[in-house]
Amino acid sequence: KMQELYDLIYTTIKDTLYKNLLIPNALKEESVNIIKDSVIASIVSSMTREEEPVQTELNFQVEVNEDKKEVSAQEDVVVNKEMKNLVLYPVGLALGTYIIAENQEGIYLIDQHAAQERVNYERYLTALRKKEVMTTYLLVPITIELSASDFLVLKDNLSVLTNMGFVIEEFGVNTFIVKGHPTWILEDHEEESIRKIIDLVIQIKDKFDPIKFNDQMAKTLACKMSIKANMRISHEAQEELLNELVMCDNPYNCPHGRPTIIKFSIYDLERMFKRVMN
């Protein structure tokens, strides 16, 4: 029952967010309250419709029937229509952290770290969900030395790594050697990524949940492999990041819930500069 309730709340919130405009307006709070009220109303409505079974959905994608190639929902829903139709033109970088972009509707501030976290997070999740496993072999294998207790935990859970595409073997006392890794591991960050993943496997011990594990791993790697604050990137890199962000399934927040983008409409700017008085 608790799992059904969780699935109901999760799916209702996700569907409600998709149907609202989610880019926060820098000077207004109304949109947040509208979304909150809409979520609450939707949950109450769903819980009172006893004749309808709870629908479980554990990802941010519209399900497609592979045989009929039809969207499973009763109505055609364009996911994140607001963002998918958004064209942003970067014009600068403020404080080495916030990309300043514009279009015919106003000015946008984009947190470059939060934005790339979202892009990387969805990229890792997509790779982890693929059934086909592809491995890249290392020219120089990586040795991982562990404590005796961590060595035993990893040994008991080694299949978690091999199922993902890792080639890993015991190599002496309390040590493993990694000879290959999944192709989605970021180049030039192999050892750091592998150590992070091994740490997560050790933490799960005997309570392995593949969905939660993949989510946590994607969050961890996305954060570590994203550009940081106070790192100045080129105009071309800004354009590429914005183009990738708008194509994300959920482009509005980083995996930890922080906003990626905030809008100042033309009207907001004119009010601030007293060009309009109401």
C-alpha positions in Angstrom: 0.0 0.0 0.0 2.8 2.4 0.9 4.5 1.7 -2.5 1.2 2.3 -4.3 0.8 5.6 -2.5 4.4 6.6 -3.3 3.8 5.7 -7.0 0.6 7.7 -7.1 2.1 10.8 -5.6 5.3 10.6 -7.8 3.3 10.1 -11.0 0.8 12.9 -10.1 3.5 15.4 -9.3 5.4 14.6 -12.5 2.3 14.8 -14.7 1.3 18.1 -13.1 4.7 19.6 -13.5 4.7 18.7 -17.2 1.4 20.5 -17.7 2.6 23.8 -16.1 5.1 26.4 -17.2 8.1 25.8 -15.0 10.7 28.4 -15.7 10.6 30.5 -12.5 9.9 34.2 -13.0 12.5 36.1 -11.1 10.0 38.6 -9.6 7.0 36.4 -9.1 5.9 33.6 -6.8 2.5 32.9 -8.3 3.6 30.1 -10.6 5.0 28.1 -7.7 1.7 28.4 -5.8 -0.4 27.5 -8.8 1.7 24.3 -9.3 1.5 23.5 -5.6 -2.3 23.8 -5.6 -2.6 21.9 -8.8 -0.5 19.0 -7.4 -2.5 18.8 -4.2 -5.8 18.9 -6.2 -4.6 16.2 -8.6 -3.5 13.9 -5.7 -6.8 14.3 -3.9 -8.7 13.6 -7.1 -6.7 10.5 -7.9 -7.0 9.1 -4.4 -10.8 9.4 -4.6 -11.1 7.6 -7.9 -11.2 4.1 -6.5 -12.1 2.5 -9.7 -8.9 3.5 -11.4 -5.8 1.4 -10.5 -2.6 3.2 -9.5 -0.2 3.6 -12.4 3.4 3.0 -11.6 6.0 5.0 -13.6 9.6 5.2 -12.5 11.1 7.4 -15.1 10.6 10.8 -16.8 9.7 9.4 -20.2 6.4 9.0 -22.1 5.9 5.3 -22.4 5.7 3.9 -26.0 4.3 0.6 -27.1 7.0 -0.9 -29.2 4.6 -3.0 -31.2 2.1 -0.3 -32.1 4.4 2.7 -31.7 1.7 4.6 -30.0 1.9 6.8 -26.9 0.4 4.9 -24.0 -1.4 7.9 -22.5 -5.0 8.6 -23.6 -4.1 12.1 -24.7 -1.1 13.3 -26.6 1.1 15.1 -24.2 4.1 17.2 -25.4 6.6 16.8 -22.6 8.0 20.2 -21.5 6.5 22.0 -24.4 7.5 25.3 -23.0 11.1 24.5 -22.9 11.3 22.5 -26.1 10.1 25.5 -28.0 12.5 27.8 -26.2 15.3 29.4 -28.3 18.0 31.0 -26.1 20.9 33.1 -27.3 23.8 33.4 -24.8 25.2 36.9 -24.6 27.7 36.5 -21.7 28.7 34.9 -18.4 28.2 36.6 -15.0 30.4 35.9 -12.0 31.9 32.9 -14.0 28.8 31.0 -13.0 25.6 32.2 -14.6 25.1 32.2 -18.4 23.1 35.3 -19.5 20.8 34.5 -22.4 18.1 36.3 -24.2 15.2 35.9 -26.7 12.2 37.9 -27.8 10.5 37.3 -24.4 13.2 38.5 -22.0 16.4 37.7 -20.3 17.3 34.3 -18.7 19.9 33.4 -16.1 21.2 29.8 -16.3 23.3 28.2 -13.5 25.9 26.5 -15.7 26.8 23.8 -13.1 23.1 23.0 -12.3 22.3 22.9 -16.1 25.2 20.6 -16.9 24.3 18.4 -13.9 20.9 17.9 -15.4 22.3 17.1 -18.9 24.8 14.6 -17.5 22.3 13.0 -15.1 19.9 12.2 -17.9 22.7 11.0 -20.1 23.9 8.6 -17.5 20.4 7.4 -16.7 19.7 6.7 -20.4 23.0 4.7 -20.7 22.2 2.7 -17.5 18.7 1.8 -18.8 20.0 0.3 -22.0 20.0 -3.5 -22.1 22.9 -3.7 -24.4 26.2 -3.6 -22.5 29.3 -2.2 -24.2 32.8 -2.2 -22.7 35.9 -0.2 -23.3 39.2 -1.9 -22.3 41.8 0.2 -20.5 45.3 0.5 -21.8 46.5 0.7 -18.3 44.3 -1.3 -15.8 43.3 0.4 -12.6 44.0 -1.2 -9.2 41.6 -0.6 -6.4 42.9 -1.4 -2.8 40.2 -1.7 -0.1 39.9 -2.4 3.5 39.3 -6.1 4.4 35.6 -5.5 5.2 35.0 -3.4 2.0 36.8 -6.0 -0.1 34.4 -8.7 1.1 31.3 -6.5 0.5 32.5 -5.7 -3.1 33.3 -9.3 -3.7 29.8 -10.3 -2.8 28.3 -7.6 -5.1 30.7 -7.9 -8.0 27.9 -8.9 -10.3 26.5 -5.4 -10.0 29.7 -4.1 -11.8 30.0 -6.9 -14.3 26.4 -6.6 -15.3 27.1 -2.9 -16.1 30.0 -3.8 -18.4 33.0 -3.6 -16.0 35.8 -6.1 -16.4 37.1 -6.5 -12.8 38.9 -9.3 -11.0 40.6 -10.0 -7.7 44.2 -9.0 -7.7 46.1 -9.8 -4.5 45.2 -9.1 -0.9 42.1 -6.9 -0.6 42.7 -5.5 -4.1 40.8 -5.6 -7.4 42.0 -4.8 -10.8 39.7 -3.0 -13.3 40.6 -3.9 -16.9 37.5 -2.5 -18.7 34.5 -0.3 -18.1 31.2 0.7 -19.7 31.6 3.0 -22.7 29.5 5.7 -21.0 32.3 6.4 -18.5 33.6 9.9 -19.3 37.0 9.9 -21.0 39.9 11.2 -18.9 37.8 10.7 -15.8 37.9 6.9 -15.7 39.6 6.3 -12.4 37.6 8.9 -10.5 34.3 7.6 -11.9 35.2 4.0 -11.2 36.1 4.7 -7.6 32.9 6.6 -7.1 30.9 3.7 -8.5 32.7 1.2 -6.3 32.1 3.3 -3.3 28.3 3.2 -4.0 28.3 -0.5 -4.5 30.0 -1.0 -1.2 27.5 1.3 0.5 24.5 -0.7 -0.7 25.8 -4.0 0.7 22.9 -6.4 0.7 20.1 -3.9 0.1 20.5 -3.5 -3.6 17.7 -1.7 -5.4 18.6 -1.2 -9.1 16.4 1.8 -9.7 17.6 3.7 -6.6 21.2 2.6 -7.3 21.1 3.8 -10.9 19.6 7.1 -9.8 22.2 7.7 -7.0 25.0 6.7 -9.4 23.8 9.1 -12.1 23.5 11.9 -9.6 27.0 11.3 -8.2 28.7 11.1 -11.5 26.7 14.0 -13.0 27.8 16.3 -10.2 31.5 15.3 -10.3 31.7 15.5 -14.1 30.0 18.9 -14.5 31.6 22.3 -14.9 31.9 24.1 -11.6 31.0 27.6 -10.5 33.6 30.3 -11.2 34.7 28.4 -14.3 34.6 30.5 -17.4 33.5 28.7 -20.5 33.5 29.8 -24.1 30.6 31.2 -26.0 30.4 28.0 -28.1 30.4 25.9 -24.9 27.5 28.1 -23.6 25.5 27.6 -26.8 26.1 23.8 -26.7 25.0 23.6 -23.0 21.8 25.5 -23.6 21.0 23.4 -26.6 21.5 20.2 -24.6 19.5 21.6 -21.6 16.3 22.4 -23.6 16.3 18.8 -24.9 16.4 17.3 -21.5 13.3 15.5 -20.2 13.2 17.7 -17.1 15.3 20.8 -17.9 14.1 22.9 -15.1 16.0 21.5 -12.1 19.3 19.8 -11.4 19.1 16.3 -10.0 19.2 17.7 -6.4 16.2 20.0 -7.1 17.9 23.4 -7.6 16.6 25.5 -10.5 18.7 25.5 -13.7 17.1 28.6 -15.2 15.3 31.8 -14.1 13.5 34.3 -16.3 13.2 38.1 -16.3 10.4 39.0 -18.8 10.6 42.2 -20.8 7.7 43.5 -18.6 9.6 42.7 -15.4 12.6 44.6 -16.7 10.5 47.6 -17.8 8.9 47.7 -14.3 12.3 47.6 -12.6 13.6 50.5 -14.7 10.3 52.5 -14.3 9.5 52.3 -18.0 6.0 51.1 -17.0 4.3 51.9 -13.7 1.8 49.1 -13.2 
